């Protein structure tokens, strides 16, 4: 049995602001340590629950944040650029979204955004406001793979339940502000991640892939006006206004990469 872990940084235990998640932040190296620690805790839970292989996609930004030499030696790590969002997901029996954050505009959520806090105002999946959780769970669902667990703050955990009601949600902190959170201790957070990961792997057969109608339409609204790329002639593209357009595809992944 193979389990896939896609890792983002904003929802990692111990991370409480922008200084932890960007290479220019004064807490960035600490953020990398916390990131690696959460990965190891998650993998331990997966292996304890019967996984034979765990594939980890280092997914934050450039995808080169985990300390390779500090990872559990049983992990296979994907770092750097990849041709697709979740390469190898079709080999696996479940997806864990580790260290996730709430969608753009979620009031009071720690580091809320959808792919880019500088460029993207909102995104929609089949007419419903959606964040990175929904799109990544949708890409896995294209291959009939269930998203079995999410970790992060209280608000991304609540958001995940709106899309996948039976998902195992692992809350490692409570947001107090876009740049603040009430954190569990490292020991409690890692123990919780390990326990919830094991629970998710054992429950994978009871958790359905994200239910979504196809063909799939994704809409994107940018923050800056006049910055829509030239989409003339793009398949199934519809310009909504000066900052918003949408595309349609046979799958979430196809529509996502047409944007």
Backbone bond lengths (Angstrom), bond angles and torsions (degrees), N, CA, C in turn:
res aa  C-N    CA-C-N  psi(-1)  N-CA   C-N-CA  omega(-1)  CA-C   N-CA-C  phi
1 X - - - 1.463 - - 1.528 109.81 -
2 X 1.331 115.05 129.33 1.467 120.80 178.30 1.523 110.12 -110.51
3 X 1.321 115.66 137.38 1.460 122.44 175.85 1.529 108.53 -120.05
4 X 1.327 115.17 139.12 1.462 122.07 -178.28 1.530 108.91 -107.36
5 X 1.317 116.74 129.34 1.464 121.92 176.36 1.522 108.45 -117.24
6 X 1.327 116.79 118.00 1.459 121.28 173.29 1.523 107.07 -102.76
7 X 1.327 116.19 126.71 1.463 120.44 -170.91 1.522 111.45 -112.91
8 X 1.320 115.76 128.27 1.460 122.67 168.36 1.523 107.50 -112.85
9 X 1.318 117.78 172.91 1.470 119.35 -169.46 1.527 114.60 -107.67
10 X 1.347 116.63 -30.22 1.462 118.60 -172.39 1.526 113.16 -63.85
11 X 1.333 117.09 -30.30 1.456 120.58 -178.52 1.513 114.96 -95.80
12 X 1.322 116.86 7.59 1.465 120.96 179.11 1.522 110.15 -67.03
13 X 1.328 116.80 143.37 1.465 120.41 179.65 1.522 109.51 -62.90
14 X 1.325 116.60 136.34 1.464 121.58 -177.68 1.507 114.43 94.87
15 X 1.317 117.90 -17.82 1.469 121.77 179.93 1.527 109.08 -85.78
16 X 1.337 115.97 125.99 1.466 119.81 -175.46 1.523 113.57 -132.07
17 X 1.343 118.30 10.97 1.451 119.59 179.04 1.512 112.02 178.45
18 X 1.313 115.37 175.91 1.463 122.29 -175.22 1.518 113.59 -59.95
19 X 1.333 116.87 -27.23 1.468 120.06 -176.19 1.527 112.75 -62.84
20 X 1.332 116.57 -18.17 1.467 120.85 -177.73 1.526 113.39 -90.05
21 X 1.334 118.57 -18.97 1.460 119.79 -164.42 1.523 115.05 -111.58
22 X 1.322 118.47 -7.20 1.456 121.80 178.84 1.513 110.90 -116.67
23 X 1.325 116.57 147.09 1.468 120.83 -175.31 1.526 112.65 -61.05
24 X 1.336 117.99 -21.55 1.462 121.16 179.29 1.530 112.60 -91.73
25 X 1.327 117.96 0.94 1.462 121.16 -178.64 1.518 112.04 -81.03
26 X 1.331 116.84 144.07 1.468 119.51 -176.04 1.522 112.94 -72.43
27 X 1.351 117.37 -11.96 1.469 121.28 175.75 1.528 112.14 -107.35
28 X 1.314 117.88 11.01 1.467 120.91 -172.53 1.522 112.86 -60.15
29 X 1.325 118.18 -43.19 1.472 119.51 -179.33 1.533 110.74 -65.34
30 X 1.328 116.87 -33.65 1.464 119.51 172.66 1.529 109.93 -64.51
31 X 1.337 116.05 -42.00 1.455 120.32 177.88 1.515 111.73 -57.35
32 X 1.311 117.45 -40.37 1.463 121.62 178.27 1.538 111.10 -64.75
33 X 1.332 115.92 -39.26 1.461 119.46 177.11 1.527 110.56 -63.81
34 X 1.329 116.47 -45.16 1.457 120.24 -179.69 1.532 110.68 -63.89
35 X 1.311 116.32 -40.42 1.468 124.14 178.12 1.532 110.31 -57.74
36 X 1.324 115.56 -48.86 1.461 121.25 -179.96 1.526 110.90 -64.86
37 X 1.331 116.45 -39.44 1.458 120.63 179.35 1.522 112.75 -63.69
38 X 1.335 116.97 -41.79 1.464 120.12 178.16 1.522 111.18 -65.92
39 X 1.334 116.73 -39.00 1.470 120.08 177.49 1.525 110.26 -59.07
40 X 1.326 116.63 -47.26 1.463 120.07 -179.10 1.521 111.89 -62.83
41 X 1.335 116.62 -41.27 1.464 119.68 179.02 1.527 110.55 -63.07
42 X 1.322 116.49 -42.62 1.462 121.17 179.56 1.526 110.77 -63.84
43 X 1.322 116.72 -45.66 1.466 120.57 -179.78 1.525 111.11 -62.88
44 X 1.322 117.43 -40.23 1.474 119.90 178.61 1.522 110.27 -58.10
45 X 1.319 116.15 -43.51 1.459 119.56 179.00 1.514 112.46 -63.64
46 X 1.333 116.24 -40.55 1.467 120.50 179.32 1.524 111.10 -63.12
47 X 1.327 116.05 -46.83 1.466 119.75 -179.22 1.535 110.71 -65.65
48 X 1.318 116.34 -39.14 1.466 119.68 179.72 1.525 111.49 -62.82
49 X 1.337 116.23 -28.99 1.466 120.80 -178.24 1.524 112.74 -89.96
50 X 1.332 117.16 2.97 1.453 119.36 173.18 1.509 116.88 114.23
51 X 1.322 118.33 2.21 1.463 119.67 177.93 1.527 109.98 -66.11
52 X 1.319 116.40 137.89 1.460 122.01 175.41 1.518 111.15 -89.92
53 X 1.343 116.08 -32.79 1.454 121.76 -179.81 1.523 109.44 -137.77
54 X 1.321 115.75 144.32 1.461 121.86 174.41 1.524 107.81 -128.77
55 X 1.338 115.33 119.83 1.454 121.79 176.74 1.518 107.90 -102.00
56 X 1.323 116.90 126.75 1.459 121.87 -179.71 1.520 109.28 -113.71
57 X 1.321 116.27 123.89 1.465 122.12 173.99 1.517 108.20 -100.23
58 X 1.336 115.81 113.01 1.466 122.63 175.62 1.522 105.86 -72.13
59 X 1.337 117.03 99.75 1.458 120.47 -164.72 1.510 117.18 -108.40
60 X 1.321 119.03 -1.85 1.462 120.08 -178.15 1.529 110.15 -81.18
61 X 1.320 116.13 126.06 1.466 120.28 174.77 1.519 112.96 55.30
62 X 1.326 115.64 -120.68 1.473 120.93 -177.89 1.518 112.77 -73.82
63 X 1.334 117.57 -9.13 1.461 120.59 176.97 1.512 114.84 75.94
64 X 1.334 116.17 32.89 1.471 119.80 -179.64 1.525 109.87 -139.71
65 X 1.331 115.02 62.68 1.461 119.41 -174.10 1.519 113.79 -118.95
66 X 1.320 117.83 -33.74 1.465 120.63 -179.37 1.527 110.21 -66.35
67 X 1.335 115.79 142.96 1.466 120.84 174.29 1.524 107.95 -82.01
68 X 1.322 115.77 101.88 1.463 122.56 -175.60 1.523 112.20 -55.04
69 X 1.342 117.11 -40.16 1.460 120.31 -175.29 1.523 112.93 -78.18
70 X 1.335 117.41 -3.51 1.460 120.93 178.50 1.532 112.75 -109.63
71 X 1.330 116.49 2.65 1.458 120.07 -177.77 1.526 111.69 -82.06
72 X 1.309 115.15 151.29 1.464 122.11 170.10 1.533 108.14 -48.81
73 X 1.314 116.86 128.90 1.460 121.04 -173.58 1.524 113.88 -66.99
74 X 1.320 117.57 -11.84 1.463 120.63 178.77 1.533 112.80 -83.45
75 X 1.336 116.68 -11.57 1.464 122.00 -176.11 1.525 110.72 -79.27
76 X 1.339 116.15 140.45 1.462 122.04 166.31 1.527 107.00 -101.84
77 X 1.333 116.83 123.49 1.463 122.29 -172.42 1.522 110.85 -107.63
78 X 1.338 115.88 132.59 1.465 122.18 172.17 1.524 107.06 -108.01
79 X 1.323 116.97 118.51 1.463 121.87 179.41 1.519 110.73 -125.19
80 X 1.334 116.30 156.09 1.452 121.59 176.19 1.523 112.85 81.70
81 X 1.327 115.46 -163.72 1.453 121.48 -175.87 1.532 111.77 -71.04
82 X 1.334 114.97 144.74 1.461 121.13 179.33 1.526 109.14 -136.72
83 X 1.347 117.79 155.31 1.465 120.19 -177.99 1.516 113.86 -72.84
84 X 1.327 117.30 -21.71 1.460 122.05 179.14 1.522 108.70 -135.28
85 X 1.314 116.39 168.66 1.469 121.47 -176.93 1.537 111.44 -67.11
86 X 1.329 116.76 -42.44 1.470 121.80 -175.94 1.521 110.08 -126.85
87 X 1.318 118.08 67.62 1.465 119.47 -177.38 1.528 111.85 -63.25
88 X 1.328 116.18 128.36 1.452 120.76 -179.98 1.508 114.61 91.01
89 X 1.338 118.84 -0.90 1.463 120.60 -176.78 1.524 111.71 -61.72
90 X 1.340 117.66 -29.45 1.459 120.93 -176.97 1.525 112.14 -66.83
91 X 1.346 118.02 -15.70 1.461 121.74 178.85 1.532 112.24 -81.62
92 X 1.334 116.35 -11.21 1.470 120.47 -165.06 1.518 113.03 -106.85
93 X 1.318 114.68 166.10 1.467 120.80 -178.80 1.519 112.49 -105.13
94 X 1.322 117.38 -5.67 1.451 119.55 178.78 1.514 110.90 -168.38
95 X 1.339 115.48 151.72 1.462 122.91 178.45 1.517 109.69 -115.75
96 X 1.321 115.86 131.87 1.467 122.27 172.09 1.522 107.91 -112.47
97 X 1.336 116.36 128.29 1.458 122.19 176.55 1.524 107.30 -102.48
98 X 1.308 115.82 103.32 1.465 122.65 -171.08 1.523 110.05 -101.46
99 X 1.329 116.63 131.11 1.461 120.69 176.08 1.514 113.90 75.89
100 X 1.324 117.13 35.72 1.470 120.81 -175.78 1.532 112.25 -87.62
101 X 1.307 115.29 168.21 1.466 123.06 -176.57 1.513 109.42 -133.58
102 X 1.317 116.73 164.09 1.461 122.16 -178.93 1.528 110.98 -73.53
103 X 1.330 114.15 160.71 1.467 120.42 -178.37 1.530 111.03 -68.32
104 X 1.320 114.96 162.35 1.458 121.85 178.65 1.528 110.64 -54.60
105 X 1.317 115.24 135.18 1.456 120.70 176.51 1.509 115.41 89.30
106 X 1.329 118.67 -2.52 1.467 120.73 179.24 1.525 108.96 -69.57
107 X 1.300 116.74 116.63 1.460 121.18 -173.56 1.521 111.59 -62.86
108 X 1.326 116.35 126.45 1.450 122.06 174.96 1.517 115.10 79.21
109 X 1.335 118.69 3.33 1.463 120.87 -175.97 1.527 111.18 -82.97
110 X 1.299 115.59 137.87 1.454 121.85 178.76 1.524 110.74 -62.27
111 X 1.342 116.57 122.31 1.466 123.52 174.06 1.525 112.59 50.88
112 X 1.342 116.30 38.26 1.469 119.71 -179.90 1.526 110.42 -63.11
113 X 1.326 115.90 138.23 1.465 123.15 173.93 1.519 107.65 -174.72
114 X 1.319 116.01 170.39 1.458 121.15 173.49 1.522 107.81 -128.06
115 X 1.301 115.41 96.98 1.464 126.34 179.70 1.524 114.17 70.10
116 X 1.314 119.85 -42.37 1.462 120.40 178.73 1.518 109.93 -148.15
117 X 1.342 116.74 116.40 1.460 120.35 177.84 1.520 111.49 -71.92
118 X 1.321 117.34 -19.35 1.466 121.38 -178.93 1.523 112.38 -88.00
119 X 1.325 117.07 -26.98 1.468 119.53 -170.88 1.522 114.89 -115.24
120 X 1.341 118.58 -33.79 1.470 120.94 -169.72 1.530 110.82 -105.45
121 X 1.333 115.18 124.47 1.465 120.92 175.75 1.520 110.90 -84.37
122 X 1.326 116.39 -49.52 1.464 121.32 -178.37 1.519 110.25 -153.55
123 X 1.328 115.72 155.97 1.457 122.23 169.31 1.526 108.69 -136.77
124 X 1.325 115.46 150.81 1.457 121.99 -179.81 1.515 109.68 -127.96
125 X 1.308 116.54 143.53 1.455 123.26 174.72 1.520 107.56 -117.62
126 X 1.334 115.95 111.65 1.471 121.76 -175.45 1.524 111.71 50.62
127 X 1.329 115.54 44.27 1.454 121.44 174.58 1.516 116.05 85.65
128 X 1.314 118.29 -3.70 1.464 122.11 -179.58 1.524 109.85 -107.78
129 X 1.328 116.53 130.84 1.461 119.74 176.46 1.528 109.25 -53.32
130 X 1.312 115.79 133.23 1.460 119.66 -172.66 1.518 110.38 -142.12
131 X 1.326 114.96 150.95 1.458 121.85 175.49 1.516 110.11 -115.87
132 X 1.308 115.12 -167.28 1.460 120.33 -175.89 1.527 111.94 -63.64
133 X 1.328 117.07 -32.05 1.466 119.05 177.19 1.520 110.61 -55.88
134 X 1.335 116.88 -50.99 1.462 120.65 -174.49 1.522 111.85 -64.49
135 X 1.324 116.78 -42.28 1.466 119.05 -178.03 1.528 111.15 -67.31
136 X 1.317 117.20 -42.25 1.463 118.97 -179.51 1.526 111.56 -70.71
137 X 1.325 116.91 -38.94 1.467 119.48 174.74 1.532 110.42 -64.21
138 X 1.338 116.34 -34.36 1.452 120.70 178.22 1.519 112.76 -68.42
139 X 1.335 116.94 -40.14 1.467 120.29 177.63 1.524 110.18 -63.61
140 X 1.334 116.87 -39.90 1.470 119.58 175.40 1.524 110.42 -64.42
141 X 1.331 116.81 -39.52 1.464 120.85 -179.27 1.525 111.63 -65.45
142 X 1.335 117.83 -27.18 1.464 120.36 174.18 1.526 111.10 -55.11
143 X 1.333 115.80 -31.02 1.479 121.57 179.99 1.521 111.49 -100.99
144 X 1.344 116.07 10.99 1.467 122.76 -179.71 1.529 111.88 65.47
145 X 1.325 117.04 31.53 1.464 122.25 178.45 1.526 108.93 -102.09
146 X 1.329 118.76 127.01 1.466 120.20 179.36 1.528 112.06 -78.52
147 X 1.323 115.79 145.57 1.459 121.65 170.49 1.516 106.39 -91.18
148 X 1.325 116.43 111.93 1.459 120.28 -166.24 1.527 113.92 -99.71
149 X 1.333 117.74 -18.62 1.464 119.93 -179.56 1.520 110.40 -153.64
150 X 1.326 115.23 150.37 1.459 122.45 170.04 1.520 107.27 -134.40
151 X 1.339 117.40 144.90 1.462 120.44 171.16 1.519 108.84 -125.41
152 X 1.332 114.96 152.04 1.461 120.46 -179.32 1.509 110.16 156.12
153 X 1.337 116.21 -151.03 1.459 119.70 -178.51 1.527 111.09 -83.36
154 X 1.337 115.46 179.81 1.456 120.87 -177.76 1.526 112.49 -62.72
155 X 1.336 117.13 -31.83 1.455 119.90 -173.01 1.527 112.43 -80.74
156 X 1.326 118.03 -35.42 1.467 117.53 174.32 1.527 110.57 -70.93
157 X 1.327 116.83 -31.78 1.468 119.31 176.32 1.524 110.54 -63.20
158 X 1.340 116.64 -42.18 1.465 120.21 177.36 1.521 110.92 -66.19
159 X 1.329 117.12 -41.13 1.462 121.39 178.91 1.528 111.26 -60.83
160 X 1.326 116.64 -41.16 1.468 119.85 -178.24 1.521 111.30 -62.00
161 X 1.329 117.11 -35.40 1.463 121.00 -179.06 1.531 111.75 -67.92
162 X 1.332 116.74 -24.81 1.463 120.05 177.38 1.528 111.02 -67.70
163 X 1.310 116.84 -27.08 1.458 122.03 -176.71 1.530 112.29 -100.77
164 X 1.327 116.41 -42.37 1.466 121.73 -178.66 1.535 107.05 -128.37
165 X 1.329 118.30 88.51 1.468 121.33 -171.53 1.521 115.22 -56.51
166 X 1.327 117.97 -32.11 1.462 120.99 -175.44 1.526 114.05 -93.53
167 X 1.327 117.16 5.91 1.457 120.39 -177.90 1.531 110.57 -61.92
168 X 1.328 117.08 149.97 1.459 122.34 172.53 1.522 107.10 -85.84
169 X 1.330 116.71 117.44 1.461 122.08 -177.71 1.529 109.52 -103.62
170 X 1.312 115.49 128.53 1.464 121.85 -176.84 1.519 109.08 -115.59
171 X 1.340 116.73 99.26 1.457 121.72 -177.16 1.530 110.26 -89.49
172 X 1.321 116.40 110.40 1.464 121.04 -178.07 1.525 112.73 -100.30
173 X 1.352 116.93 -4.13 1.462 120.84 178.56 1.517 108.97 -164.62
174 X 1.331 114.73 164.27 1.457 122.22 177.01 1.516 107.94 -118.73
175 X 1.315 116.91 125.27 1.460 119.69 -179.47 1.517 110.98 -69.10
176 X 1.314 115.64 138.04 1.464 121.88 173.84 1.519 111.54 -114.96
177 X 1.351 116.07 -12.90 1.466 122.07 -173.56 1.526 106.73 -175.10
178 X 1.321 116.81 165.50 1.464 119.76 173.15 1.525 111.46 -59.47
179 X 1.341 115.92 -25.73 1.462 120.77 -179.90 1.524 111.56 -122.58
180 X 1.318 116.90 37.03 1.458 118.95 179.27 1.519 112.76 -163.88
181 X 1.345 116.16 155.16 1.467 120.49 -179.57 1.522 110.16 -158.03
182 X 1.313 115.42 153.95 1.458 122.81 171.01 1.527 106.85 -94.41
183 X 1.325 117.00 117.21 1.460 122.63 -167.73 1.531 112.34 -104.53
184 X 1.322 115.74 141.83 1.459 119.92 165.26 1.532 108.67 -70.75
185 X 1.328 117.24 158.97 1.458 119.48 172.39 1.524 109.42 -65.09
186 X 1.319 116.47 160.15 1.458 120.46 179.42 1.528 110.60 -57.97
187 X 1.319 116.95 -44.16 1.458 120.78 -177.92 1.530 111.49 -62.69
188 X 1.341 116.43 -45.51 1.464 119.85 179.93 1.523 111.36 -66.69
189 X 1.332 116.37 -41.26 1.462 120.21 -178.97 1.524 110.91 -63.77
190 X 1.325 116.67 -46.22 1.467 119.77 -178.88 1.520 111.59 -67.17
191 X 1.318 116.83 -37.59 1.466 119.30 177.12 1.529 110.20 -64.53
192 X 1.334 116.15 -41.14 1.465 120.10 179.52 1.526 111.16 -65.12
193 X 1.331 116.79 -44.04 1.463 120.57 178.33 1.527 110.64 -60.07
194 X 1.319 116.18 -44.28 1.464 120.16 179.68 1.522 110.92 -62.03
195 X 1.323 116.51 -45.51 1.463 120.60 -178.84 1.524 111.62 -65.51
196 X 1.324 116.75 -45.07 1.462 120.44 -178.22 1.531 111.61 -68.97
197 X 1.332 117.04 -34.29 1.465 119.90 177.14 1.519 110.86 -64.13
198 X 1.323 116.00 -43.72 1.461 120.24 177.37 1.530 110.84 -62.94
199 X 1.328 116.30 -43.30 1.464 120.39 177.81 1.532 110.73 -59.79
200 X 1.332 116.43 -43.12 1.463 120.90 -178.32 1.520 111.44 -64.26
201 X 1.316 117.02 -43.77 1.467 120.24 -179.63 1.524 110.08 -63.96
202 X 1.313 117.17 -42.30 1.466 120.53 179.51 1.527 111.93 -67.51
203 X 1.340 116.88 -26.63 1.473 121.41 -176.96 1.516 113.19 -96.86
204 X 1.324 117.83 4.90 1.469 120.79 -169.48 1.524 112.74 -57.27
205 X 1.333 117.81 -33.20 1.450 120.47 -178.48 1.520 113.59 -70.86
206 X 1.325 116.71 -16.05 1.461 121.66 -178.90 1.525 112.55 -97.23
207 X 1.334 117.17 -7.67 1.460 121.90 -176.78 1.523 108.87 -104.73
208 X 1.321 116.35 119.67 1.461 120.58 -177.40 1.534 110.41 -83.66
209 X 1.334 116.73 149.92 1.469 119.34 170.98 1.528 109.95 -57.56
210 X 1.328 116.32 155.75 1.454 120.95 177.51 1.527 109.99 -50.64
211 X 1.313 116.46 126.68 1.457 121.60 -179.62 1.527 109.43 -85.70
212 X 1.327 116.71 117.42 1.461 120.38 -175.76 1.526 109.59 -146.67
213 X 1.329 115.37 139.14 1.456 120.40 179.24 1.528 110.08 -79.04
214 X 1.310 115.28 142.38 1.456 122.18 177.31 1.533 109.22 -123.63
215 X 1.348 118.37 145.92 1.460 127.65 5.96 1.528 111.90 -64.59
216 X 1.321 114.67 163.04 1.458 123.00 -171.91 1.526 109.97 -110.26
217 X 1.335 115.72 133.94 1.467 120.92 176.02 1.526 109.57 -114.64
218 X 1.315 115.90 127.40 1.465 122.06 176.82 1.524 108.83 -117.91
219 X 1.325 115.04 131.18 1.463 121.05 177.37 1.525 109.17 -113.43
220 X 1.325 115.68 140.49 1.466 121.18 177.83 1.521 109.96 -128.01
221 X 1.332 115.51 131.46 1.461 122.66 175.28 1.522 108.60 -115.18
222 X 1.314 117.13 123.74 1.449 121.75 -179.97 1.525 111.05 -88.13
223 X 1.319 115.62 161.60 1.457 121.09 179.36 1.522 110.82 -78.50
224 X 1.313 117.48 -45.18 1.459 122.36 -177.43 1.522 110.75 -89.49
225 X 1.315 117.30 132.54 1.461 120.96 176.36 1.530 109.92 -72.64
226 X 1.328 114.64 153.15 1.452 119.94 176.65 1.507 114.82 75.31
227 X 1.336 118.06 14.48 1.467 120.34 -176.46 1.522 113.20 -112.44
228 X 1.337 118.15 8.33 1.465 120.23 177.80 1.524 108.66 -63.51
229 X 1.328 117.34 130.21 1.463 118.97 177.47 1.524 111.24 -65.48
230 X 1.309 116.48 160.05 1.454 121.12 179.84 1.531 109.61 -69.74
231 X 1.326 115.79 102.78 1.463 120.51 -176.76 1.526 111.88 -102.24
232 X 1.327 117.45 9.71 1.458 120.91 179.95 1.528 110.19 -56.40
233 X 1.304 115.72 125.29 1.453 120.21 179.08 1.520 114.51 86.22
234 X 1.328 118.03 -6.35 1.462 119.97 178.05 1.524 109.16 -67.89
235 X 1.335 117.81 141.35 1.469 119.64 -176.23 1.519 112.10 -64.83
236 X 1.331 115.23 132.00 1.469 121.74 174.41 1.526 112.71 55.52
237 X 1.333 117.53 36.69 1.462 120.86 178.78 1.520 109.47 -100.32
238 X 1.339 115.40 137.45 1.457 121.07 178.16 1.525 108.50 -129.44
239 X 1.333 116.75 122.20 1.468 121.05 176.88 1.521 108.02 -82.73
240 X 1.328 117.30 125.47 1.468 122.16 -178.30 1.522 110.86 -92.12
241 X 1.325 116.23 -50.01 1.455 121.31 177.01 1.527 108.09 -158.62
242 X 1.326 116.93 -164.79 1.453 120.63 -173.99 1.512 115.61 -68.03
243 X 1.333 117.82 -10.56 1.465 120.24 177.65 1.519 113.55 -130.06
244 X 1.312 116.84 1.79 1.470 119.86 -169.74 1.525 111.34 -131.50
245 X 1.336 115.61 136.57 1.460 120.79 173.86 1.522 108.86 -148.98
246 X 1.324 115.73 164.99 1.453 119.41 178.17 1.519 110.54 -140.04
247 X 1.318 114.88 154.70 1.456 121.63 178.72 1.527 108.60 -133.36
248 X 1.328 114.67 158.61 1.461 121.45 179.83 1.524 109.30 -125.68
249 X 1.329 115.40 141.72 1.450 120.76 178.05 1.509 110.70 -145.46
250 X 1.314 115.39 169.00 1.459 120.05 -179.89 1.525 112.24 -71.24
251 X 1.332 117.35 -20.56 1.461 122.36 -179.24 1.521 108.89 -141.18
252 X 1.331 116.33 168.60 1.463 120.27 175.98 1.525 109.76 -61.15
253 X 1.316 115.97 -45.10 1.460 119.75 -177.03 1.525 111.52 -63.69
254 X 1.335 116.94 -42.25 1.460 119.44 -179.45 1.519 110.57 -63.60
255 X 1.322 117.58 -45.87 1.461 120.50 179.39 1.535 110.63 -64.82
256 X 1.315 117.14 -40.13 1.464 122.53 -178.43 1.525 110.41 -58.96
257 X 1.302 116.69 -43.04 1.467 119.75 -176.70 1.527 113.32 -84.85
258 X 1.338 116.73 -2.09 1.460 120.08 171.71 1.525 111.95 -88.05
259 X 1.315 117.24 -14.72 1.473 119.86 -178.20 1.515 111.05 -65.14
